Amino acid sequence: MNFFVGGIDTDCGKTAVTALISKYLLSIGYTVITQKPVQTGCEKVADDIKFHRKTEGRNFLEEDYNGLTCRYLFKYPASPHLSAMMENVKIDPQLIFNDSQALQSKYQVVLTEGAGGLYVPLYGDYYTIDYIKNYNLNLVLVTSSKLGSINHALLSIEACKARAINLHSVIYNYLPNWDKVISPESEKRIEQFAHKMYPNSKFYAVPTVDNFENKIVEFKDFI
């Protein structure tokens, strides 16, 4: 099973959520690996993969060292297409999918974390949402508690519906700035809209986690 963890925008919590889902599935007996196909703003090691492994309580895996979990690593912290252009590289979606397939041959679950929001370009006019659609991936959409999340989340869900993308689940992330007045309302609005557009989709809320390494957040019936 391959799940694509996408977000409504940058810094909505995809990395933390990906790591927490992986940790939970590992805790109930699944073999799981996370993948960050495109990472910008890093050298030598993908920061997000490093965070995943630390949260899971695992060291780097063989697939981390041989590049299967992060094919494209760019130094400049920008949109993937721009960071790639700066290093004279064109991102090839087929190679990313091939890596996912190779990981699936060994692991029961592959969690592929995207970069930024659904309309982040990988090259030219080819966007992340195109990759999800073209390869018929199950989308896990991460939303957040910050002001503006209702608009971003609902537009993202509507874009998925228009493209007939399989929205597996929506995850409302309490980080980075849960507010006792705003957040409960935005969570309710996003959940209602998601279930209206995708009646069979799952919805999870991830509370603030102070210590990722010692905390397991449950994602019941995720598989």
Salt bridges, closest charged atoms under 4 A:
ASP9 OD2 - LYS146 NZ 3.41
ASP9 OD2 - HIS152 ND1 3.25
ASP48 OD2 - LYS36 NZ 3.00
GLU56 OE1 - ARG53 NH1 3.07
GLU56 OE1 - ARG58 NE 3.02
GLU62 OE1 - LYS106 NZ 3.89
GLU63 OE2 - LYS106 NZ 2.87
ASP64 OD2 - ARG53 NE 2.82
ASP99 OD2 - ARG71 NE 2.76
GLU113 OE2 - LYS36 NZ 3.14
GLU113 OE1 - HIS52 NE2 2.90
ASP130 OD1 - ARG163 NH1 2.57
GLU185 OE1 - LYS188 NZ 3.42
GLU185 OE2 - ARG189 NE 2.90
GLU213 OE2 - LYS54 NZ 3.73
GLU218 OE1 - LYS220 NZ 3.60
